[in-house]
Amino acid sequence: MLSRGNSESGDEQEPEQQAQTFRDLGLGNWPDVDVRIAALNMDGENAGSWSFQLRPEATQLLVQDIVGTLKSLTLTGELSWSIAAGREITRFTGDINGKSLADLDTLVGAEIPFRSKNTAVKLDIDWPGRPDQFDVSGLSGSVSVRFDDGVILEGNNTAQLFRVFNLLNADTLWRRLKLDFSDLYEAGVAFDAISGKASMINGLLTLDPELQVVGPSGAFKLTGTSNMIEETLDMRMVVVLPLTQNLPLAALLMGAGAPIGGALFVLDKVLGDPLSKLTSATYSVSGSWDEPDVRLRRVFDTGN
């Protein structure tokens, strides 16, 4: 049975010492090993079935053909541990495919309050140190994601960020126009699809170019950066509202009353999709993951 240890060590080595310790392992003399685990047990919990191939070389340890099955998810990829520019570095490239991302709970040792009926994640990431010294402060690389038909549950920082999606709730449009977002933190956020790409350099995540979220009442896209070390945000959000479902908002944004709302309904029937630009707005998203600060900047703007 494996136990999750603390990768932080009180006697961290300098880069030169790391390189020498790595060379002292004599990886070039190690044999190739093919590993198959029918049921991995971590802290008394089943962490799925795994197989991989260890291919030691003089300058690096390769873990090839990784295949892990955790409930509905399958993880595939390759990991390398080597010395680059005199420092230890670990790199992982691979994919996670299946149903709910929450099936990674056991592997990561924490609850993932995220449910979806389809998950597709592609990773190409690296970090300083050994494979067990994963740390967002040094994380670099790229990630792309696609999730379908799910919910981000309450009680986690990610959900608090995405609760801005409730801007699309027609029952609270007037509150939104007054920039009162207090109710965004009371429940989870349902979505039809989430997709996007991001790049990372030493813990700074940049959406590349954006993260798109589509839900039952509309959609929004996020651009900008997030400091994963300090858990801060510097982003822009463009919200697109289906006009026929949000006539009161469209009218209020235009500074008009019900008669204009009726006129907008007629225009929507005549013009169709082009009129969706009249029901979009741009917000700045700053502050922290715990307390995102969402402020209206412009209306009738798709961000193009």
C-alpha positions as CSV (number, residue, x, y, z in Angstrom):
1,M,0.0,0.0,0.0
2,L,1.3,3.4,-0.9
3,S,1.0,6.5,1.3
4,R,1.1,10.1,0.1
5,G,4.2,11.6,1.5
6,N,5.1,15.3,1.8
7,S,7.3,16.2,-1.1
8,E,8.7,19.2,0.7
9,S,11.9,18.5,2.4
10,G,13.7,20.4,5.1
11,D,17.1,19.6,3.5
12,E,16.5,20.8,0.0
13,Q,19.7,20.6,-2.1
14,E,21.3,23.2,-4.3
15,P,21.1,22.6,-8.0
16,E,24.7,21.4,-8.1
17,Q,24.0,18.9,-5.3
18,Q,20.8,17.8,-7.1
19,A,22.7,17.1,-10.3
20,Q,25.4,15.1,-8.5
21,T,22.9,13.1,-6.5
22,F,21.1,12.3,-9.8
23,R,24.3,11.2,-11.4
24,D,25.2,9.1,-8.4
25,L,22.1,7.0,-9.0
26,G,23.9,5.5,-12.0
27,L,20.7,5.1,-14.0
28,G,22.6,3.8,-17.0
29,N,23.2,0.6,-15.1
30,W,19.5,0.1,-14.2
31,P,17.5,-2.6,-16.0
32,D,14.4,-1.9,-18.1
33,V,11.3,-2.7,-16.1
34,D,7.7,-3.3,-17.2
35,V,5.2,-2.7,-14.5
36,R,1.5,-3.7,-14.2
37,I,-0.6,-3.0,-11.1
38,A,-4.1,-4.5,-11.0
39,A,-5.3,-2.4,-8.1
40,L,-3.2,0.5,-6.7
41,N,-3.9,1.1,-3.0
42,M,-3.2,4.6,-1.7
43,D,-3.9,5.3,2.0
44,G,-6.4,2.5,2.0
45,E,-8.3,3.6,-1.1
46,N,-8.3,2.1,-4.5
47,A,-6.5,4.4,-7.0
48,G,-7.2,2.3,-10.1
49,S,-5.2,0.0,-12.3
50,W,-1.8,1.1,-13.8
51,S,0.8,-0.1,-16.3
52,F,4.0,1.6,-17.5
53,Q,7.5,0.9,-18.7
54,L,10.6,2.2,-16.9
55,R,13.4,3.0,-19.3
56,P,16.5,4.2,-17.5
57,E,19.2,6.1,-19.4
58,A,22.5,7.6,-18.2
59,T,21.0,11.2,-18.3
60,Q,17.3,10.5,-17.6
61,L,14.7,8.2,-16.3
62,L,11.8,7.6,-18.7
63,V,8.4,6.3,-17.7
64,Q,6.8,5.3,-21.0
65,D,3.4,4.1,-22.1
66,I,1.7,5.1,-18.9
67,V,-1.9,3.9,-18.7
68,G,-4.0,4.4,-15.6
69,T,-7.7,3.6,-15.2
70,L,-9.5,5.4,-12.4
71,K,-13.2,4.6,-12.4
72,S,-14.5,6.4,-15.6
73,L,-11.2,8.1,-16.4
74,T,-8.2,6.9,-18.4
75,L,-4.8,8.6,-18.0
76,T,-2.2,8.0,-20.7
77,G,1.2,9.6,-21.2
78,E,4.9,9.7,-20.6
79,L,7.0,11.1,-17.8
80,S,10.7,12.0,-17.7
81,W,13.0,12.9,-14.9
82,S,16.4,14.4,-16.0
83,I,19.0,17.0,-15.5
84,A,18.7,20.2,-17.7
85,A,21.0,23.2,-17.4
86,G,22.4,21.7,-14.2
87,R,19.1,21.3,-12.5
88,E,16.6,18.4,-11.9
89,I,13.4,18.7,-14.0
90,T,10.4,16.5,-14.4
91,R,8.2,16.6,-17.5
92,F,4.8,15.0,-18.1
93,T,3.0,14.8,-21.4
94,G,-0.3,13.0,-21.7
95,D,-4.1,13.0,-21.8
96,I,-7.0,12.4,-19.4
97,N,-10.2,11.2,-21.0
98,G,-13.5,9.8,-19.8
99,K,-16.4,11.1,-17.7
100,S,-16.1,13.0,-14.5
101,L,-12.9,14.7,-13.4
102,A,-14.0,13.9,-9.8
103,D,-12.7,10.4,-10.4
104,L,-9.2,11.7,-9.7
105,D,-10.1,12.3,-6.1
106,T,-8.2,9.3,-4.7
107,L,-5.1,9.9,-6.8
108,V,-4.7,13.5,-5.8
109,G,-5.7,12.9,-2.2
110,A,-8.4,15.6,-2.1
111,E,-12.0,16.1,-3.2
112,I,-12.5,17.6,-6.7
113,P,-15.9,19.4,-6.5
114,F,-16.4,19.1,-10.3
115,R,-18.8,16.8,-12.1
116,S,-19.1,16.3,-15.9
117,K,-20.4,13.7,-18.3
118,N,-17.4,14.0,-20.5
119,T,-13.7,15.0,-19.8
120,A,-10.9,15.6,-22.3
121,V,-7.6,17.1,-20.9
122,K,-4.3,17.4,-22.7
123,L,-1.2,18.2,-20.7
124,D,2.4,19.2,-21.5
125,I,3.9,20.4,-18.2
126,D,7.2,20.5,-16.3
127,W,8.4,21.5,-12.9
128,P,11.7,21.7,-11.0
129,G,12.8,18.7,-9.0
130,R,11.8,15.1,-8.8
131,P,8.4,13.7,-9.9
132,D,7.2,13.8,-6.3
133,Q,8.1,17.5,-5.9
134,F,5.2,18.9,-8.0
135,D,4.7,22.5,-7.1
136,V,2.6,25.2,-8.9
137,S,5.2,27.8,-8.1
138,G,7.5,26.3,-10.7
139,L,5.0,24.9,-13.1
140,S,5.4,25.6,-16.8
141,G,3.9,24.2,-20.0
142,S,0.5,24.1,-21.6
143,V,-2.9,22.5,-20.9
144,S,-6.1,22.2,-23.0
145,V,-9.5,21.2,-21.6
146,R,-13.0,20.2,-22.7
147,F,-15.8,19.3,-20.3
148,D,-19.4,18.6,-21.2
149,D,-22.6,18.7,-19.3
150,G,-21.6,19.2,-15.7
151,V,-21.6,21.3,-12.6
152,I,-18.9,23.0,-10.5
153,L,-20.0,22.4,-6.9
154,E,-19.9,24.9,-4.1
155,G,-17.2,24.9,-1.5
156,N,-14.1,25.4,-3.6
157,N,-12.2,28.4,-5.1
158,T,-12.7,27.3,-8.7
159,A,-16.5,27.3,-8.2
160,Q,-16.3,30.8,-6.7
161,L,-14.6,32.0,-9.9
162,F,-17.1,30.4,-12.2
163,R,-20.1,31.5,-10.3
164,V,-19.9,34.7,-12.3
165,F,-21.7,32.5,-14.8
166,N,-24.9,33.1,-12.8
167,L,-24.8,36.6,-14.4
168,L,-27.0,34.9,-16.9
169,N,-29.8,34.2,-14.4
170,A,-32.8,36.2,-15.6
171,D,-34.3,36.2,-12.1
172,T,-31.6,38.5,-10.8
173,L,-30.8,40.8,-13.8
174,W,-31.6,44.0,-11.9
175,R,-29.3,43.1,-9.1
176,R,-26.5,42.5,-11.7
177,L,-27.1,45.9,-13.2
178,K,-26.5,47.3,-9.8
179,L,-23.3,45.3,-9.6
180,D,-24.5,43.3,-6.7
181,F,-23.0,39.8,-7.1
182,S,-23.5,38.6,-3.5
183,D,-25.7,35.7,-4.5
184,L,-23.0,34.2,-6.8
185,Y,-21.4,32.3,-4.0
186,E,-24.4,30.4,-2.7
187,A,-24.6,27.4,-5.0
188,G,-22.7,25.5,-7.7
189,V,-22.6,26.4,-11.4
190,A,-24.1,24.2,-14.1
191,F,-22.7,24.2,-17.6
192,D,-23.2,22.6,-21.0
193,A,-19.6,22.9,-22.1
194,I,-16.3,24.3,-20.9
195,S,-13.3,24.5,-23.3
196,G,-10.1,26.3,-23.5
197,K,-6.3,26.4,-23.6
198,A,-3.7,27.9,-21.2
199,S,0.0,28.3,-21.0
200,M,2.0,28.5,-17.8
201,I,5.4,29.9,-16.9
202,N,6.7,29.5,-13.3
203,G,3.2,29.5,-11.8
204,L,1.7,32.3,-14.0
205,L,-1.3,30.9,-16.0
206,T,-2.3,32.7,-19.2
207,L,-5.4,31.8,-21.0
208,D,-4.3,31.1,-24.6
209,P,-6.4,32.6,-26.1
210,E,-9.4,32.1,-23.8
211,L,-11.7,29.9,-21.8
212,Q,-15.2,29.5,-23.1
213,V,-18.2,28.5,-20.9
214,V,-21.6,27.7,-22.4
215,G,-24.6,27.2,-20.2
216,P,-28.4,26.8,-20.4
217,S,-29.0,30.6,-20.5
218,G,-26.0,32.0,-22.4
219,A,-22.3,31.9,-22.6
220,F,-19.1,33.8,-21.5
221,K,-15.4,33.7,-22.3
222,L,-12.5,34.6,-20.1
223,T,-9.2,36.0,-21.2
224,G,-6.2,37.1,-19.1
225,T,-3.9,35.7,-16.4
226,S,-4.0,34.1,-13.0
227,N,-1.1,33.9,-10.5
228,M,-1.4,30.3,-9.2
229,I,1.1,31.1,-6.4
230,E,-0.7,34.1,-5.0
231,E,-4.2,32.9,-6.2
232,T,-5.0,36.3,-7.9
233,L,-6.8,37.2,-11.0
234,D,-6.3,39.7,-13.8
235,M,-8.9,38.8,-16.4
236,R,-11.6,40.1,-18.7
237,M,-15.0,38.3,-19.1
238,V,-17.3,38.8,-22.1
239,V,-20.9,37.7,-21.3
240,V,-23.2,36.9,-24.3
241,L,-26.9,36.7,-23.5
242,P,-29.5,35.2,-25.9
243,L,-31.7,38.2,-26.6
244,T,-35.1,36.4,-26.6
245,Q,-34.4,35.0,-23.2
246,N,-33.1,38.2,-21.6
247,L,-35.3,41.0,-23.0
248,P,-35.5,42.9,-19.7
249,L,-31.7,43.0,-19.5
250,A,-31.3,44.2,-23.1
251,A,-33.8,46.9,-22.6
252,L,-32.3,48.1,-19.3
253,L,-28.8,48.1,-20.8
254,M,-30.2,50.5,-23.5
255,G,-31.8,52.7,-20.8
256,A,-35.3,51.9,-22.0
257,G,-38.4,50.3,-20.7
258,A,-40.8,47.6,-21.8
259,P,-41.7,49.2,-25.3
260,I,-38.1,49.0,-26.3
261,G,-38.0,45.4,-25.1
262,G,-40.9,44.6,-27.4
263,A,-39.1,46.3,-30.3
264,L,-36.0,44.3,-29.6
265,F,-38.0,41.1,-29.7
266,V,-39.2,42.0,-33.2
267,L,-35.7,42.9,-34.3
268,D,-34.4,39.6,-33.1
269,K,-37.0,37.8,-35.2
270,V,-35.9,39.8,-38.2
271,L,-32.2,39.9,-37.8
272,G,-31.5,36.7,-35.8
273,D,-27.9,36.1,-34.6
274,P,-26.4,39.5,-35.4
275,L,-28.5,41.1,-32.7
276,S,-26.8,38.9,-30.1
277,K,-24.1,41.6,-30.0
278,L,-26.6,43.9,-28.4
279,T,-26.9,41.6,-25.5
280,S,-23.2,41.2,-24.6
281,A,-21.2,42.9,-21.9
282,T,-17.6,43.1,-20.8
283,Y,-16.5,42.7,-17.2
284,S,-13.1,43.0,-15.5
285,V,-12.3,40.1,-13.1
286,S,-9.7,40.9,-10.5
287,G,-9.0,40.1,-6.9
288,S,-8.4,36.7,-5.5
289,W,-9.8,33.2,-6.1
290,D,-11.6,33.4,-2.8
291,E,-13.1,36.8,-3.5
292,P,-13.2,37.7,-7.2
293,D,-14.0,41.3,-7.9
294,V,-16.3,41.5,-11.0
295,R,-17.0,44.9,-12.5
296,L,-19.0,46.0,-15.5
297,R,-16.8,47.8,-18.1
298,R,-18.8,47.9,-21.4
299,V,-22.0,46.8,-22.9
300,F,-22.9,45.6,-26.4
301,D,-19.4,44.2,-26.8
302,T,-18.5,40.7,-27.9
303,G,-14.8,41.2,-27.2
304,N,-13.8,40.9,-30.9
